[in-house]
């Protein structure tokens, strides 16, 4: 069963070539191959230079086991918060913590750091003002998200994009579906608040990928 994004994130009131026929032809082929290899290498180097440091693929292989999250830290927005498990509601929606200062992770979903889409959610605001995920909208590509377990083990992710969707148009397969990478998607509310529905009209998703 695919879960929905969340019910509400406001507290109550993401061939080898043929053999050469002559030495001259062979030498020309080798020279051409060398030039192409050089161009390809230069192009690859240029791509890496233009990527934010945090988004460069790690040189060493990393353990793809997930951890049970206990805390989340996002330096760019000075976010430090506890993480607690949440379930899927009867209507198929991912629940959200009652405490607006706590971040939720899907209890029976993918754990952060494991292959797949791990998902965390949190309140955007409450009747008094900002809640735990209020500043997610300020994140940019390359910003780092750190998840810790109760023993102090850490896993790091880099932000790839921050996008807002109408509640009924959120890309559920991209947020919750299968992937061959270790990803973490953070979701909260955005857009105008509907008093009749008691929720915001949009969902903000921060898509991240594991880097350490």
N, C-alpha and C positions, 0 to 999 in steps of 0.2 A: 504494500500500500504506500502510495506517495503521500507525504504529509503536505499540508498547505504551509504557507510562509508562517503565519501566526494569526491568532484571533485578533489581538490588539496589543500594541506596544506602548500605549499610554497608560500610566497608572490610573486607577479609578479616580473620578472626581472625588543572494551574489553567485669478351669476344676477343675477346682478344683480337686486336687488329690483324689484318692479313699481313703476312711476312713481307718485308720490303724487298723490292726487286733490285735495289742498288744501295750501296753505302750512302750515297748522297741523299736518297729519299728517306732512308732510315734516320739519318742525322736531322733532317728537317722535321720529321715527325717527333723526334725526341725533344727538339727545341720548342716546337709548338706545345707539346704536353707540359714542358717545364714552365712556359709562359702562362698557360692556363692555370696551372697549379699555383703559381705565384699570385695571379689575379684573384683566385678563389680565397687564398689565405689572407690577402690584403682586405678583401671584402668582409671576411669573417671577423677579422680584427676590428674593422670599422664598426660592425654591428655591436660588438661587445663594448666598445668605447662609448657608444651612445646610449647604452642601457644603464639605468641607475644601478649602483653597486650592489644593492640588496637583491636585484632581480637577476644578476648573473648566476648561471647554474653552478652549483657547488662542484669543485674539482674532485672532491672525495665522495665516495658513496656514503649515504647516511642510512642509519637504521630506520626502517619503515614501520616500526611498531608504534602504535599510538600510546598516549598516556591518559589517565583519568585526570581531567583538569581540576585544579583547586583555585588557581588565581590566573588573572589575565592582566598584562601590562602593555600599554601602548605609549611609548615615550613621546611621540609627536604631539599627542593631545593630553599628556600627563594623566593617563587613565590607569588607576590601580583598583582592581575590583575582585571580589570573591566570585567563584563560579560554582553553581549548584545544578544538579540534574533536574530536567523537566521531562514530562511525558507527552505523548500525543493524546489530544482530547478525543472524546467520542465522535466528534464531527470530522476528525482527520487532521485538525490543525495542530501545529506545534504550540504547546503552552508557553507561557512566559513567567518568570519568577514573580511572586507577589511583592517581594522587596524590590523597590525601584533602584536600589543601589547594587543589586546583585545581577550577574550575568548567568544565563541559563545555557546548558548544553543538552543535546538530545540524548536521553538516557540509553535508548536502544539503537542509537545511530552509530556512525563512524566516530571513533575517538580521535582527537586532534593529533596529527602526526602520522596516522595510518593512511594507507592508500584509500582514496575515496574523498567524498565531500563531508567533512565534519561541519556542523552548524552550531552557532551560538546566537542567542538573541538577548535583547534587553530593552527596557523601557526607554522611550525617547524623552518623555516629560511627565509631569503630574500637575495637579492644580496649583502647586506652589512654585513650579519652575522646572529647571533642567533635571533629567534623570541620568542614569549611568551611561547610556549610549547617545546622549544629546550631541556630542561633538564628533561623532563618526563622520559627519558630512565634511569635516575639515581635513580628512586624510587625503593623501596623494600617493601616486604610484611610487613604490620604493620604500614607503614608511614601514617600519617593522612592528610586528605584533608578537609578543612573547607570551607563551602559555606555560604555566608551571603546575606540577603535581604536588601532592602534600609532602613528598620527600625532598622537594627542591629541584627535581629534574626539570629541565626546560626544553622547549621546542620553539623554534622561531619561524615566522612566516613573513613574507613581503607582500604588501598591497599591490595588486595588479590593476584594479579599477574600482571606482566607487560609482554606483548607478542607482537611480531611483525609478521605480515602476508603479503604475497604478495597481492597486491591490489585486484586481482580477486579472492582471496581465503579467504578473511576476513569472519569470522563467523557472518553473518548479524543477524541471529536469536538470537545469544547470546548477541550481542551488542544492538540491537533494539527490540528484541522480548519480549514476556510476561515472567514474573517471579513473584513469590509470595513474593519476598523480595524487600526492598528498596535499589536500587543500583544506582551507578553513574559510567558511563564509559567515560573516557577521551581519545580522539583520535587525532592523529597528524601523520605526515609523518615520514618515516624512510627509510633506504636503499639508494641506489644510485639514483642520479637525472638524469632523461632522458631529454635532451635538446629538442629532437624531440617532446615528449609528453608534455613537460613543467611541469613535476611532478615527485615526487619520486616514486620508484617502489614498496614500501612497506608502510604499515600502522602500526603504533604503537598504541596499546590499553592498557590503564591502567584500570583494572577491580577493582572496589571498592564496599564495602558494608556499609550501614549506621550503625553507632555505637552509635550515640547520637543526 
